[in-house]
Amino acid sequence: MARVIVDVVLKDEILDPQGDAISRALPRMGFSFTPTAVRQGKSFILSLDHAPSASELKEIENAAATLLSNPVIETFTIRVEN
Amino acid sequence: MARVIVDVVLKDEILDPQGDAISRALPRMGFSFTPTAVRQGKSFILSLDHAPSASELKEIENAAATLLSNPVIETFTIRVEN
């Protein structure tokens, strides 16, 4: 059993109103830590019954670029957990 | 500069229609790898200008449980990147 996780985040130059809203909500809710920025992202967890081969990882990268993210405004990273 | 990342995912017993839709879309789009399951999650990236202290991590854990996730249907994990 392996899990391939695709993390999708907005590019730095794209405004993130949800992240900003969380940033403003934290002090209002009584939290004292003050992050310099909050960004919200998406993650996709693909479970596989075997460790992914190099060609499967290549395909997953293609799927991440075409199906799971919008390359105009988002970037993605892929990590594998065994 | 450190980043604390809160990953929020639906509990295993909660249906995930978006994940299922992605699962079904993959073969239709010509991808040949077949995950046993696809789950969609959210992530929150908190940027800090210093490495988080133990008490800050405790506060972030509280924020994750109350503001960033719905504990009825979701679980979360926290990871720190320096």
gemmi code that builds the backbone of each chain (N, CA, C; Angstrom):
import gemmi

chains = {
    "A": [
        ("MET", (0.835, -1.205, 0.000), (0.000, 0.000, 0.000), (0.873, 1.260, 0.000)),
        ("ALA", (0.725, 2.075, -1.013), (1.426, 3.354, -1.042), (0.379, 4.441, -1.271)),
        ("ARG", (0.722, 5.642, -0.868), (-0.161, 6.766, -1.124), (0.646, 7.837, -1.836)),
        ("VAL", (0.103, 8.300, -2.964), (0.716, 9.417, -3.671), (-0.152, 10.638, -3.396)),
        ("ILE", (0.457, 11.682, -2.853), (-0.310, 12.859, -2.466), (0.081, 14.031, -3.357)),
        ("VAL", (-0.915, 14.609, -4.025), (-0.692, 15.775, -4.878), (-1.183, 17.001, -4.098)),
        ("ASP", (-0.271, 17.895, -3.758), (-0.629, 19.132, -3.060), (-0.720, 20.259, -4.075)),
        ("VAL", (-1.874, 20.905, -4.133), (-2.098, 21.994, -5.089), (-2.251, 23.296, -4.308)),
        ("VAL", (-1.460, 24.292, -4.642), (-1.599, 25.607, -3.983), (-1.678, 26.700, -5.040)),
        ("LEU", (-2.329, 27.793, -4.675), (-2.362, 28.963, -5.545), (-0.948, 29.511, -5.700)),
        ("LYS", (-0.629, 30.016, -6.880), (0.662, 30.680, -7.063), (0.754, 31.884, -6.123)),
        ("ASP", (1.992, 32.246, -5.743), (2.200, 33.322, -4.771), (1.562, 34.636, -5.217)),
        ("GLU", (1.563, 34.891, -6.523), (1.073, 36.181, -6.999), (-0.456, 36.219, -7.115)),
        ("ILE", (-1.134, 35.099, -6.849), (-2.592, 35.072, -6.937), (-3.184, 35.364, -5.564)),
        ("LEU", (-4.136, 36.282, -5.498), (-4.796, 36.610, -4.236), (-5.521, 35.391, -3.680)),
        ("ASP", (-5.522, 35.251, -2.358), (-6.165, 34.111, -1.708), (-7.104, 34.635, -0.616)),
        ("PRO", (-8.333, 34.998, -0.988), (-9.259, 35.591, -0.006), (-9.559, 34.648, 1.158)),
        ("GLN", (-9.641, 33.347, 0.899), (-9.928, 32.414, 1.996), (-8.803, 32.421, 3.014)),
        ("GLY", (-7.548, 32.404, 2.499), (-6.402, 32.451, 3.404), (-6.402, 33.739, 4.214)),
        ("ASP", (-6.710, 34.863, 3.556), (-6.751, 36.147, 4.261), (-7.833, 36.151, 5.344)),
        ("ALA", (-8.982, 35.547, 5.023), (-10.075, 35.497, 5.998), (-9.647, 34.705, 7.229)),
        ("ILE", (-8.934, 33.597, 7.015), (-8.451, 32.806, 8.155), (-7.470, 33.632, 8.973)),
        ("SER", (-6.569, 34.319, 8.273), (-5.590, 35.170, 8.939), (-6.265, 36.177, 9.860)),
        ("ARG", (-7.335, 36.812, 9.372), (-8.028, 37.807, 10.182), (-8.850, 37.169, 11.295)),
        ("ALA", (-9.323, 35.931, 11.062), (-10.173, 35.280, 12.073), (-9.372, 34.834, 13.287)),
        ("LEU", (-8.086, 34.527, 13.099), (-7.297, 33.950, 14.205), (-7.269, 34.844, 15.447)),
        ("PRO", (-6.848, 36.153, 15.343), (-6.840, 36.970, 16.557), (-8.239, 37.161, 17.127)),
        ("ARG", (-9.245, 37.266, 16.247), (-10.623, 37.444, 16.701), (-11.082, 36.252, 17.538)),
        ("MET", (-10.550, 35.057, 17.228), (-10.934, 33.866, 17.977), (-10.038, 33.640, 19.185)),
        ("GLY", (-9.153, 34.583, 19.466), (-8.363, 34.492, 20.685), (-7.012, 33.812, 20.531)),
        ("PHE", (-6.624, 33.502, 19.292), (-5.312, 32.880, 19.102), (-4.251, 33.965, 19.054)),
        ("SER", (-3.125, 33.727, 19.727), (-2.116, 34.788, 19.828), (-0.983, 34.619, 18.814)),
        ("PHE", (-0.867, 33.450, 18.155), (0.210, 33.334, 17.166), (-0.198, 34.093, 15.910)),
        ("THR", (0.761, 34.731, 15.288), (0.437, 35.590, 14.147), (1.249, 35.173, 12.923)),
        ("PRO", (0.656, 34.341, 12.071), (1.373, 33.959, 10.851), (1.568, 35.175, 9.943)),
        ("THR", (2.676, 35.203, 9.210), (2.886, 36.293, 8.260), (1.949, 36.145, 7.063)),
        ("ALA", (1.523, 34.919, 6.783), (0.567, 34.699, 5.700), (-0.115, 33.359, 5.902)),
        ("VAL", (-1.359, 33.274, 5.438), (-2.068, 31.989, 5.422), (-2.531, 31.746, 4.000)),
        ("ARG", (-2.244, 30.582, 3.457), (-2.723, 30.219, 2.118), (-3.515, 28.928, 2.239)),
        ("GLN", (-4.589, 28.835, 1.453), (-5.340, 27.591, 1.448), (-5.049, 26.815, 0.184)),
        ("GLY", (-4.875, 25.525, 0.327), (-4.623, 24.681, -0.830), (-5.520, 23.461, -0.832)),
        ("LYS", (-5.346, 22.641, -1.870), (-6.103, 21.399, -1.983), (-5.122, 20.240, -1.990)),
        ("SER", (-5.576, 19.078, -1.585), (-4.714, 17.907, -1.710), (-5.534, 16.749, -2.252)),
        ("PHE", (-4.879, 15.916, -3.019), (-5.517, 14.733, -3.578), (-4.694, 13.528, -3.158)),
        ("ILE", (-5.334, 12.580, -2.484), (-4.631, 11.416, -1.969), (-5.005, 10.211, -2.823)),
        ("LEU", (-4.045, 9.729, -3.597), (-4.277, 8.570, -4.451), (-3.703, 7.343, -3.748)),
        ("SER", (-4.568, 6.392, -3.397), (-4.090, 5.162, -2.768), (-3.791, 4.132, -3.839)),
        ("LEU", (-2.656, 3.480, -3.735), (-2.270, 2.448, -4.688), (-1.986, 1.159, -3.908)),
        ("ASP", (-2.219, -0.001, -4.537), (-1.957, -1.245, -3.824), (-0.500, -1.705, -3.996)),
        ("HIS", (0.332, -0.864, -4.590), (1.743, -1.195, -4.780), (2.523, 0.120, -4.815)),
        ("ALA", (3.822, 0.057, -4.646), (4.631, 1.273, -4.757), (4.592, 1.750, -6.206)),
        ("PRO", (4.415, 3.054, -6.447), (4.285, 3.532, -7.827), (5.607, 3.409, -8.594)),
        ("SER", (5.509, 2.945, -9.852), (6.691, 2.869, -10.710), (6.994, 4.261, -11.260)),
        ("ALA", (8.172, 4.397, -11.866), (8.558, 5.693, -12.436), (7.543, 6.133, -13.494)),
        ("SER", (7.046, 5.179, -14.313), (6.109, 5.565, -15.374), (4.756, 5.952, -14.768)),
        ("GLU", (4.370, 5.291, -13.677), (3.118, 5.683, -13.020), (3.247, 7.083, -12.417)),
        ("LEU", (4.404, 7.370, -11.818), (4.600, 8.710, -11.257), (4.543, 9.774, -12.346)),
        ("LYS", (5.094, 9.431, -13.518), (5.044, 10.344, -14.660), (3.582, 10.609, -15.045)),
        ("GLU", (2.780, 9.529, -15.092), (1.360, 9.682, -15.419), (0.631, 10.514, -14.365)),
        ("ILE", (0.957, 10.262, -13.088), (0.313, 11.017, -12.015), (0.672, 12.498, -12.144)),
        ("GLU", (1.926, 12.764, -12.544), (2.332, 14.158, -12.749), (1.501, 14.787, -13.869)),
        ("ASN", (1.283, 14.014, -14.947), (0.436, 14.507, -16.037), (-0.982, 14.779, -15.561)),
        ("ALA", (-1.535, 13.846, -14.779), (-2.896, 14.010, -14.268), (-2.966, 15.239, -13.362)),
        ("ALA", (-1.925, 15.449, -12.540), (-1.906, 16.603, -11.650), (-1.927, 17.899, -12.451)),
        ("ALA", (-1.207, 17.907, -13.584), (-1.107, 19.131, -14.384), (-2.357, 19.387, -15.203)),
        ("THR", (-3.122, 18.339, -15.532), (-4.254, 18.525, -16.443), (-5.613, 18.403, -15.755)),
        ("LEU", (-5.732, 17.480, -14.792), (-7.034, 17.217, -14.161), (-7.141, 17.829, -12.772)),
        ("LEU", (-6.041, 17.765, -12.001), (-6.133, 18.115, -10.579), (-5.794, 19.572, -10.282)),
        ("SER", (-5.110, 20.240, -11.190), (-4.760, 21.637, -10.922), (-5.020, 22.482, -12.154)),
        ("ASN", (-5.109, 23.777, -11.928), (-5.240, 24.737, -13.012), (-3.894, 25.447, -13.145)),
        ("PRO", (-3.090, 25.055, -14.165), (-1.716, 25.574, -14.232), (-1.631, 27.092, -14.425)),
        ("VAL", (-2.732, 27.725, -14.764), (-2.700, 29.182, -14.913), (-2.528, 29.866, -13.556)),
        ("ILE", (-3.202, 29.318, -12.544), (-3.162, 29.991, -11.240), (-2.590, 29.126, -10.121)),
        ("GLU", (-2.338, 27.847, -10.398), (-1.909, 26.952, -9.314), (-0.609, 26.228, -9.652)),
        ("THR", (0.105, 25.843, -8.605), (1.249, 24.950, -8.768), (0.984, 23.700, -7.927)),
        ("PHE", (1.707, 22.627, -8.232), (1.494, 21.403, -7.444), (2.823, 20.750, -7.112)),
        ("THR", (2.807, 19.995, -6.013), (3.940, 19.145, -5.666), (3.401, 17.737, -5.420)),
        ("ILE", (4.254, 16.761, -5.646), (3.846, 15.360, -5.479), (4.748, 14.713, -4.440)),
        ("ARG", (4.142, 14.031, -3.459), (4.965, 13.278, -2.514), (4.415, 11.863, -2.373)),
        ("VAL", (5.298, 10.927, -2.101), (4.920, 9.513, -2.016), (5.112, 9.041, -0.589)),
        ("GLU", (4.091, 8.419, -0.024), (4.190, 7.820, 1.315), (4.009, 6.322, 1.192)),
        ("ASN", (4.953, 5.563, 1.740), (4.817, 4.094, 1.627), (4.255, 3.462, 2.904)),
    ],
    "B": [
        ("MET", (12.275, 31.700, 8.592), (11.006, 31.373, 7.925), (10.663, 29.894, 8.103)),
        ("ALA", (9.527, 29.658, 8.683), (9.044, 28.278, 8.792), (7.618, 28.235, 8.250)),
        ("ARG", (7.213, 27.065, 7.819), (5.833, 26.907, 7.383), (5.201, 25.757, 8.168)),
        ("VAL", (4.034, 26.034, 8.735), (3.285, 24.975, 9.397), (2.121, 24.633, 8.482)),
        ("ILE", (2.025, 23.372, 8.112), (0.998, 22.962, 7.161), (-0.004, 22.057, 7.859)),
        ("VAL", (-1.278, 22.463, 7.795), (-2.348, 21.658, 8.375), (-3.065, 20.956, 7.224)),
        ("ASP", (-2.996, 19.644, 7.194), (-3.683, 18.859, 6.161), (-4.983, 18.326, 6.737)),
        ("VAL", (-6.087, 18.653, 6.082), (-7.406, 18.229, 6.549), (-7.979, 17.240, 5.539)),
        ("VAL", (-8.388, 16.069, 6.002), (-9.018, 15.095, 5.103), (-10.308, 14.585, 5.720)),
        ("LEU", (-11.213, 14.176, 4.852), (-12.452, 13.554, 5.321), (-12.112, 12.240, 6.025)),
        ("LYS", (-12.847, 11.930, 7.085), (-12.683, 10.626, 7.734), (-12.979, 9.517, 6.726)),
        ("ASP", (-12.352, 8.344, 6.948), (-12.476, 7.236, 5.992), (-13.932, 6.825, 5.770)),
        ("GLU", (-14.751, 6.919, 6.833), (-16.127, 6.419, 6.710), (-17.062, 7.428, 6.054)),
        ("ILE", (-16.541, 8.639, 5.726), (-17.372, 9.662, 5.095), (-17.211, 9.566, 3.576)),
        ("LEU", (-18.336, 9.526, 2.862), (-18.302, 9.466, 1.401), (-17.603, 10.696, 0.829)),
        ("ASP", (-16.841, 10.502, -0.265), (-16.120, 11.611, -0.884), (-16.446, 11.641, -2.384)),
        ("PRO", (-17.565, 12.286, -2.752), (-18.001, 12.277, -4.155), (-16.966, 12.903, -5.097)),
        ("GLN", (-16.251, 13.932, -4.631), (-15.250, 14.556, -5.505), (-14.120, 13.575, -5.804)),
        ("GLY", (-13.675, 12.884, -4.756), (-12.624, 11.881, -4.958), (-13.083, 10.791, -5.913)),
        ("ASP", (-14.342, 10.342, -5.744), (-14.875, 9.305, -6.631), (-14.935, 9.796, -8.069)),
        ("ALA", (-15.328, 11.059, -8.245), (-15.426, 11.622, -9.595), (-14.051, 11.635, -10.271)),
        ("ILE", (-13.018, 11.984, -9.505), (-11.655, 11.988, -10.056), (-11.256, 10.574, -10.436)),
        ("SER", (-11.573, 9.629, -9.547), (-11.264, 8.222, -9.807), (-11.862, 7.761, -11.138)),
        ("ARG", (-13.109, 8.144, -11.386), (-13.775, 7.728, -12.621), (-13.262, 8.497, -13.827)),
        ("ALA", (-12.795, 9.736, -13.602), (-12.336, 10.559, -14.727), (-10.996, 10.077, -15.276)),
        ("LEU", (-10.170, 9.475, -14.412), (-8.810, 9.118, -14.830), (-8.782, 8.199, -16.059)),
        ("PRO", (-9.473, 7.026, -16.027), (-9.415, 6.164, -17.225), (-10.047, 6.833, -18.449)),
        ("ARG", (-11.095, 7.635, -18.217), (-11.766, 8.331, -19.328), (-10.812, 9.299, -20.006)),
        ("MET", (-9.867, 9.853, -19.224), (-8.919, 10.809, -19.793), (-7.670, 10.116, -20.328)),
        ("GLY", (-7.678, 8.784, -20.334), (-6.574, 8.058, -20.953), (-5.445, 7.682, -20.011)),
        ("PHE", (-5.632, 7.910, -18.716), (-4.582, 7.504, -17.780), (-4.740, 6.027, -17.448)),
        ("SER", (-3.614, 5.305, -17.406), (-3.717, 3.858, -17.198), (-3.465, 3.438, -15.757)),
        ("PHE", (-2.932, 4.319, -14.914), (-2.754, 3.890, -13.527), (-4.100, 3.893, -12.821)),
        ("THR", (-4.309, 2.916, -11.951), (-5.616, 2.774, -11.332), (-5.481, 2.792, -9.809)),
        ("PRO", (-5.691, 3.964, -9.198), (-5.643, 4.006, -7.743), (-6.795, 3.206, -7.151)),
        ("THR", (-6.555, 2.603, -5.988), (-7.640, 1.884, -5.310), (-8.651, 2.875, -4.726)),
        ("ALA", (-8.207, 4.093, -4.440), (-9.123, 5.118, -3.944), (-8.504, 6.491, -4.172)),
        ("VAL", (-9.368, 7.483, -4.374), (-8.916, 8.871, -4.438), (-9.725, 9.657, -3.404)),
        ("ARG", (-9.034, 10.416, -2.555), (-9.711, 11.266, -1.575), (-9.240, 12.687, -1.806)),
        ("GLN", (-10.160, 13.644, -1.667), (-9.743, 15.027, -1.779), (-9.688, 15.655, -0.396)),
        ("GLY", (-8.658, 16.434, -0.144), (-8.520, 17.119, 1.139), (-8.211, 18.583, 0.958)),
        ("LYS", (-8.054, 19.271, 2.085), (-7.695, 20.682, 2.082), (-6.382, 20.832, 2.819)),
        ("SER", (-5.657, 21.887, 2.493), (-4.459, 22.167, 3.283), (-4.405, 23.654, 3.588)),
        ("PHE", (-3.851, 23.983, 4.730), (-3.688, 25.374, 5.140), (-2.218, 25.587, 5.441)),
        ("ILE", (-1.613, 26.532, 4.757), (-0.183, 26.783, 4.908), (-0.006, 28.072, 5.699)),
        ("LEU", (0.469, 27.947, 6.937), (0.704, 29.105, 7.800), (2.189, 29.441, 7.731)),
        ("SER", (2.518, 30.613, 7.211), (3.921, 31.049, 7.170), (4.244, 31.804, 8.450)),
        ("LEU", (5.372, 31.475, 9.047), (5.821, 32.164, 10.263), (7.220, 32.701, 10.000)),
        ("ASP", (7.561, 33.823, 10.681), (8.899, 34.388, 10.473), (9.922, 33.774, 11.423)),
        ("HIS", (9.536, 32.744, 12.144), (10.440, 32.057, 13.077), (9.960, 30.617, 13.209)),
        ("ALA", (10.814, 29.750, 13.718), (10.380, 28.369, 13.959), (9.336, 28.373, 15.068)),
        ("PRO", (8.238, 27.610, 14.909), (7.164, 27.656, 15.907), (7.609, 27.038, 17.235)),
        ("SER", (7.240, 27.691, 18.347), (7.527, 27.139, 19.668), (6.498, 26.058, 19.986)),
        ("ALA", (6.750, 25.319, 21.058), (5.820, 24.255, 21.449), (4.442, 24.830, 21.751)),
        ("SER", (4.401, 26.034, 22.391), (3.094, 26.599, 22.753), (2.380, 27.105, 21.502)),
        ("GLU", (3.150, 27.607, 20.525), (2.513, 28.019, 19.261), (1.949, 26.804, 18.522)),
        ("LEU", (2.691, 25.705, 18.532), (2.184, 24.499, 17.866), (0.906, 24.009, 18.542)),
        ("LYS", (0.863, 24.134, 19.859), (-0.341, 23.749, 20.606), (-1.518, 24.634, 20.172)),
        ("GLU", (-1.269, 25.945, 20.029), (-2.324, 26.864, 19.578), (-2.759, 26.535, 18.150)),
        ("ILE", (-1.791, 26.232, 17.307), (-2.130, 25.887, 15.921), (-2.989, 24.630, 15.895)),
        ("GLU", (-2.659, 23.677, 16.783), (-3.465, 22.454, 16.872), (-4.894, 22.806, 17.276)),
        ("ASN", (-5.044, 23.727, 18.218), (-6.376, 24.181, 18.628), (-7.112, 24.843, 17.468)),
        ("ALA", (-6.401, 25.715, 16.734), (-7.015, 26.396, 15.600), (-7.436, 25.377, 14.544)),
        ("ALA", (-6.605, 24.355, 14.329), (-6.930, 23.328, 13.333), (-8.204, 22.599, 13.724)),
        ("ALA", (-8.361, 22.348, 15.024), (-9.523, 21.581, 15.486), (-10.796, 22.410, 15.507)),
        ("THR", (-10.671, 23.741, 15.634), (-11.872, 24.556, 15.806), (-12.201, 25.410, 14.579)),
        ("LEU", (-11.168, 25.928, 13.901), (-11.412, 26.854, 12.793), (-11.193, 26.194, 11.433)),
        ("LEU", (-10.166, 25.344, 11.350), (-9.748, 24.855, 10.033), (-10.388, 23.528, 9.641)),
        ("SER", (-10.904, 22.794, 10.598), (-11.510, 21.506, 10.239), (-12.827, 21.337, 10.971)),
        ("ASN", (-13.641, 20.454, 10.474), (-14.893, 20.075, 11.118), (-14.683, 18.698, 11.745)),
        ("PRO", (-14.487, 18.640, 13.069), (-14.105, 17.364, 13.689), (-15.159, 16.274, 13.566)),
        ("VAL", (-16.381, 16.637, 13.180), (-17.415, 15.610, 13.014), (-17.101, 14.732, 11.802)),
        ("ILE", (-16.613, 15.347, 10.725), (-16.401, 14.570, 9.501), (-14.954, 14.560, 9.028)),
        ("GLU", (-14.086, 15.355, 9.663), (-12.720, 15.480, 9.149), (-11.679, 15.188, 10.222)),
        ("THR", (-10.513, 14.763, 9.790), (-9.359, 14.672, 10.687), (-8.263, 15.557, 10.103)),
        ("PHE", (-7.279, 15.907, 10.944), (-6.203, 16.744, 10.429), (-4.848, 16.256, 10.926)),
        ("THR", (-3.819, 16.573, 10.175), (-2.448, 16.336, 10.623), (-1.685, 17.643, 10.442)),
        ("ILE", (-0.669, 17.828, 11.250), (0.126, 19.054, 11.210), (1.568, 18.681, 10.917)),
        ("ARG", (2.183, 19.368, 9.939), (3.614, 19.155, 9.706), (4.320, 20.496, 9.615)),
        ("VAL", (5.570, 20.519, 10.016), (6.352, 21.745, 10.044), (7.477, 21.643, 9.030)),
        ("GLU", (7.608, 22.664, 8.187), (8.718, 22.728, 7.224), (9.577, 23.933, 7.564)),
        ("ASN", (10.894, 23.731, 7.738), (11.749, 24.868, 8.064), (12.475, 25.414, 6.844)),
    ],
}
model = gemmi.Model(1)
for chain_id, residues in chains.items():
    chain = gemmi.Chain(chain_id)
    for i, (resn, *xyz) in enumerate(residues, 1):
        res = gemmi.Residue()
        res.name, res.seqid = resn, gemmi.SeqId(i, " ")
        for name, pos in zip(("N", "CA", "C"), xyz):
            atom = gemmi.Atom()
            atom.name, atom.element = name, gemmi.Element(name[0])
            atom.pos, atom.b_iso = gemmi.Position(*pos), 0.0
            res.add_atom(atom)
        chain.add_residue(res)
    model.add_chain(chain)
structure = gemmi.Structure()
structure.add_model(model)
structure.setup_entities()
